[in-house]
Amino acid sequence: MRKEKDALGEVLVPEDKYYGAQTQRASENFNIGNERFPQEFIQAHAMVKKAAARVNHRLGLLDAQRAQWIEQAADEVIAGKFDQHFPLVIWQSGSGTQFNMNVNEVIANRAIELAGGQIGSKSPVHPNDHVNMSQSTNDTIPTSMHIASALSLKKHLLPELSALQKELERKAVEFAAIVKIGRTHLQDATPLTLGQEFSGFAAQIEMAREAIENTTDHLYELAIGGTAVGTGLNTKQGYDRLMADELSKITGLPFKVSRNKFAALAAHDAIVELSGALKTLAAALMKIANDIRWLGSGPRSGLGELILPANEPGSSIMPGKVNPTQSEMVTQVVCQVYGNDVTIGMAGSQGNFELNVFKPLMAYNILQSIRLLGDACRSFRERCISGIQPNRKKIDQNLKNSLMLVTALNRHIGYDKAAEIALKAWREDKTLKQAALELGYLSEKEFDAWVKPEEMIAPEK
């Protein structure tokens, strides 16, 4: 152990750790759960420290040597070299002060090491005076929330959504000629093609992706430069713009200064908005996953119209059973995302005066939702969608047995007579043709000419 000092006195810190006294105190004071800050968030915060070192040097506030040490240490944090030195859980100060100091201390101590100094000495690099220069927890944490979310969308979720959409579109083309019975209210309806059904799935993913992309403009607005309450105390004029520019260079994303830093610190509406868009995606995935597992139900006593990939044995007691596990995985992820959205909505509404103090919770939940949805989309595409095959025999059987093909007769004999045919066929367990001929409403030739499922899947030319 080594002795370090903070404003409250001496603290013993493990000799092999790069964090310092404030992190050690927090790890003891907040021993709650095991929900730790995601790596994406740690990396984003280190990017803020890296950018600040550059900007502060450019503004003449930080000498070149310290700036270089801080930047190198921040790069190593971004690369994941010191992941084990970030032990804090999200259940801490609602501003994220302890996490911010954890990052400051790790970067400072690594910078001290690079300078040939003694870790824990705060010389020649101080965690507050140098690493946290021109910053406050209150503006850096929301900045990192936006950076981490935007990068996670770009690198993980949006590419997976595009890939899933393309795979569903490919299946729509592959299944374009397969006519099947439609279903509304869980009851038989008029025909459509399996391709048309899958095109609906693809369109849902496309619209959900567009909804998420539409949130990024607000996400690109950064709180940095607001410091403690939004006024920019302890910064130089132009610092905020330079920080946004620098972070854009580091990330490749078009970050800009928030239009109002008081709102950026006191509320996190952009995160609430993004969470709502993620919920839209979750709702689409719930619909798609449920439809696919129902269409694949059986294999003999269910709908059985789709043959789903057999990825693993489905039962510990029933031999040969195969379950729609990928759909079940997706629907569980959706439930978690729904819960995260409720949490984010509640947390986002709890800003008091100049600060929202639910930042760590919001950061954790939004990044978990992004990560889970991206992973789920990839797995669902690779292990379910791409391997789906139609059960043509069952599709044809269900189509021919449907009473709703009678809808094709509406224009020829009227709704009432068509309904009478359908009800007679249902009650007497007869085919539509048998019921129609027995009632004498049309001839066999007319029935065959008018009731053609393949001509019921689009407007008449």
Solvent accessible surface area in square Angstrom, and as a share of the most:
residue,aa,sasa,rsa
1,M,136,0.61
2,R,23,0.08
3,K,143,0.61
4,E,9,0.04
5,K,131,0.55
6,D,25,0.13
7,A,110,0.86
8,L,147,0.73
9,G,29,0.28
10,E,100,0.45
11,V,15,0.09
12,L,96,0.48
13,V,0,0.00
14,P,31,0.19
15,E,109,0.49
16,D,105,0.55
17,K,50,0.21
18,Y,34,0.13
19,Y,14,0.05
20,G,1,0.01
21,A,2,0.02
22,Q,61,0.27
23,T,0,0.00
24,Q,22,0.10
25,R,59,0.22
26,A,3,0.02
27,S,39,0.25
28,E,112,0.50
29,N,106,0.54
30,F,57,0.24
31,N,134,0.69
32,I,89,0.45
33,G,57,0.55
34,N,112,0.58
35,E,51,0.23
36,R,117,0.43
37,F,16,0.07
38,P,13,0.08
39,Q,84,0.37
40,E,47,0.21
41,F,0,0.00
42,I,9,0.05
43,Q,44,0.20
44,A,0,0.00
45,H,0,0.00
46,A,0,0.00
47,M,19,0.08
48,V,0,0.00
49,K,0,0.00
50,K,23,0.10
51,A,0,0.00
52,A,1,0.01
53,A,2,0.02
54,R,76,0.28
55,V,0,0.00
56,N,1,0.00
57,H,81,0.36
58,R,125,0.46
59,L,37,0.18
60,G,66,0.63
61,L,67,0.33
62,L,6,0.03
63,D,63,0.33
64,A,58,0.45
65,Q,80,0.36
66,R,70,0.26
67,A,9,0.07
68,Q,109,0.48
69,W,45,0.16
70,I,1,0.00
71,E,39,0.18
72,Q,75,0.33
73,A,0,0.00
74,A,0,0.00
75,D,56,0.29
76,E,28,0.13
77,V,0,0.00
78,I,36,0.18
79,A,86,0.67
80,G,21,0.20
81,K,108,0.46
82,F,7,0.03
83,D,52,0.27
84,Q,115,0.51
85,H,9,0.04
86,F,13,0.06
87,P,36,0.23
88,L,7,0.04
89,V,9,0.05
90,I,4,0.02
91,W,93,0.33
92,Q,24,0.11
93,S,34,0.22
94,G,19,0.18
95,S,9,0.06
96,G,0,0.00
97,T,49,0.28
98,Q,39,0.17
99,F,2,0.01
100,N,2,0.01
101,M,10,0.04
102,N,1,0.00
103,V,0,0.00
104,N,0,0.00
105,E,10,0.05
106,V,0,0.00
107,I,0,0.00
108,A,1,0.01
109,N,7,0.04
110,R,31,0.11
111,A,0,0.00
112,I,1,0.00
113,E,65,0.29
114,L,50,0.25
115,A,34,0.26
116,G,71,0.68
117,G,34,0.33
118,Q,140,0.62
119,I,39,0.20
120,G,15,0.15
121,S,53,0.34
122,K,64,0.27
123,S,66,0.43
124,P,37,0.23
125,V,0,0.00
126,H,43,0.19
127,P,7,0.04
128,N,58,0.30
129,D,85,0.44
130,H,33,0.15
131,V,1,0.01
132,N,22,0.11
133,M,36,0.16
134,S,9,0.06
135,Q,16,0.07
136,S,19,0.12
137,T,14,0.08
138,N,26,0.14
139,D,0,0.00
140,T,0,0.00
141,I,1,0.00
142,P,2,0.02
143,T,0,0.00
144,S,0,0.00
145,M,1,0.00
146,H,19,0.08
147,I,0,0.00
148,A,1,0.01
149,S,0,0.00
150,A,4,0.03
151,L,16,0.08
152,S,11,0.07
153,L,1,0.01
154,K,99,0.42
155,K,142,0.60
156,H,44,0.20
157,L,0,0.00
158,L,30,0.15
159,P,63,0.39
160,E,26,0.11
161,L,0,0.00
162,S,37,0.24
163,A,31,0.24
164,L,1,0.00
165,Q,19,0.08
166,K,138,0.59
167,E,24,0.11
168,L,1,0.00
169,E,71,0.32
170,R,117,0.43
171,K,2,0.01
172,A,14,0.11
173,V,118,0.68
174,E,79,0.35
175,F,1,0.00
176,A,56,0.43
177,A,93,0.72
178,I,8,0.04
179,V,25,0.14
180,K,0,0.00
181,I,1,0.01
182,G,6,0.05
183,R,72,0.26
184,T,79,0.46
185,H,169,0.75
186,L,168,0.84
187,Q,119,0.53
188,D,68,0.35
189,A,17,0.13
190,T,57,0.33
191,P,7,0.04
192,L,45,0.23
193,T,5,0.03
194,L,1,0.00
195,G,4,0.04
196,Q,73,0.33
197,E,39,0.18
198,F,0,0.00
199,S,51,0.33
200,G,34,0.32
201,F,5,0.02
202,A,4,0.03
203,A,38,0.29
204,Q,49,0.22
205,I,0,0.00
206,E,62,0.28
207,M,120,0.54
208,A,2,0.01
209,R,44,0.16
210,E,76,0.34
211,A,33,0.26
212,I,0,0.00
213,E,66,0.30
214,N,113,0.58
215,T,5,0.03
216,T,22,0.13
217,D,75,0.39
218,H,76,0.34
219,L,1,0.00
220,Y,35,0.13
221,E,20,0.09
222,L,0,0.00
223,A,4,0.03
224,I,0,0.00
225,G,5,0.05
226,G,0,0.00
227,T,5,0.03
228,A,43,0.33
229,V,65,0.37
230,G,6,0.06
231,T,90,0.52
232,G,14,0.14
233,L,121,0.60
234,N,124,0.64
235,T,36,0.21
236,K,97,0.41
237,Q,184,0.82
238,G,22,0.21
239,Y,1,0.01
240,D,33,0.17
241,R,135,0.49
242,L,24,0.12
243,M,0,0.00
244,A,3,0.02
245,D,60,0.31
246,E,5,0.02
247,L,0,0.00
248,S,27,0.17
249,K,140,0.59
250,I,42,0.21
251,T,17,0.10
252,G,54,0.52
253,L,12,0.06
254,P,83,0.52
255,F,11,0.05
256,K,80,0.34
257,V,45,0.26
258,S,14,0.09
259,R,178,0.65
260,N,72,0.37
261,K,35,0.15
262,F,101,0.42
263,A,56,0.44
264,A,21,0.16
265,L,0,0.00
266,A,19,0.15
267,A,29,0.22
268,H,4,0.02
269,D,99,0.51
270,A,14,0.11
271,I,0,0.00
272,V,50,0.29
273,E,68,0.30
274,L,0,0.00
275,S,3,0.02
276,G,27,0.26
277,A,9,0.07
278,L,1,0.00
279,K,83,0.35
280,T,68,0.39
281,L,0,0.00
282,A,0,0.00
283,A,48,0.37
284,A,7,0.05
285,L,1,0.00
286,M,42,0.19
287,K,98,0.41
288,I,1,0.00
289,A,0,0.00
290,N,38,0.20
291,D,38,0.20
292,I,0,0.00
293,R,70,0.26
294,W,161,0.56
295,L,9,0.05
296,G,20,0.19
297,S,29,0.19
298,G,45,0.43
299,P,116,0.73
300,R,222,0.81
301,S,117,0.76
302,G,28,0.27
303,L,55,0.28
304,G,3,0.03
305,E,0,0.00
306,L,5,0.03
307,I,93,0.47
308,L,31,0.16
309,P,35,0.22
310,A,74,0.57
311,N,64,0.33
312,E,74,0.33
313,P,119,0.75
314,G,20,0.19
315,S,33,0.21
316,S,125,0.81
317,I,142,0.72
318,M,100,0.45
319,P,133,0.84
320,G,80,0.77
321,K,78,0.33
322,V,74,0.43
323,N,37,0.19
324,P,36,0.23
325,T,40,0.23
326,Q,23,0.10
327,S,1,0.00
328,E,61,0.27
329,M,50,0.22
330,V,1,0.01
331,T,13,0.07
332,Q,126,0.56
333,V,19,0.11
334,V,0,0.00
335,C,76,0.46
336,Q,82,0.36
337,V,1,0.01
338,Y,72,0.27
339,G,35,0.34
340,N,5,0.03
341,D,21,0.11
342,V,101,0.58
343,T,42,0.24
344,I,1,0.00
345,G,31,0.29
346,M,122,0.54
347,A,3,0.02
348,G,9,0.08
349,S,75,0.49
350,Q,72,0.32
351,G,28,0.27
352,N,91,0.47
353,F,187,0.78
354,E,87,0.39
355,L,34,0.17
356,N,0,0.00
357,V,64,0.37
358,F,71,0.30
359,K,0,0.00
360,P,4,0.02
361,L,37,0.18
362,M,0,0.00
363,A,0,0.00
364,Y,38,0.14
365,N,11,0.05
366,I,0,0.00
367,L,2,0.01
368,Q,33,0.15
369,S,3,0.02
370,I,1,0.00
371,R,81,0.30
372,L,47,0.24
373,L,0,0.00
374,G,0,0.00
375,D,50,0.26
376,A,2,0.02
377,C,0,0.00
378,R,83,0.30
379,S,18,0.12
380,F,0,0.00
381,R,50,0.18
382,E,80,0.36
383,R,118,0.43
384,C,5,0.03
385,I,0,0.00
386,S,42,0.27
387,G,32,0.31
388,I,0,0.00
389,Q,84,0.37
390,P,21,0.13
391,N,41,0.21
392,R,142,0.52
393,K,167,0.71
394,K,35,0.15
395,I,0,0.00
396,D,64,0.33
397,Q,90,0.40
398,N,28,0.14
399,L,15,0.07
400,K,158,0.67
401,N,103,0.53
402,S,2,0.01
403,L,39,0.19
404,M,64,0.28
405,L,12,0.06
406,V,9,0.05
407,T,52,0.30
408,A,18,0.14
409,L,0,0.00
410,N,49,0.25
411,R,188,0.68
412,H,78,0.35
413,I,30,0.15
414,G,30,0.29
415,Y,159,0.60
416,D,114,0.59
417,K,92,0.39
418,A,2,0.02
419,A,34,0.26
420,E,74,0.33
421,I,0,0.00
422,A,9,0.07
423,L,82,0.41
424,K,39,0.16
425,A,2,0.02
426,W,177,0.62
427,R,177,0.64
428,E,79,0.35
429,D,135,0.70
430,K,66,0.28
431,T,79,0.46
432,L,14,0.07
433,K,60,0.26
434,Q,89,0.40
435,A,0,0.00
436,A,0,0.00
437,L,70,0.35
438,E,98,0.44
439,L,51,0.26
440,G,58,0.56
441,Y,63,0.24
442,L,14,0.07
443,S,51,0.33
444,E,92,0.41
445,K,172,0.73
446,E,68,0.31
447,F,17,0.07
448,D,67,0.35
449,A,54,0.42
450,W,73,0.26
451,V,18,0.10
452,K,72,0.31
453,P,27,0.17
454,E,98,0.44
455,E,118,0.53
456,M,40,0.18
457,I,47,0.24
458,A,67,0.52
459,P,125,0.79
460,E,130,0.58
461,K,240,1.02
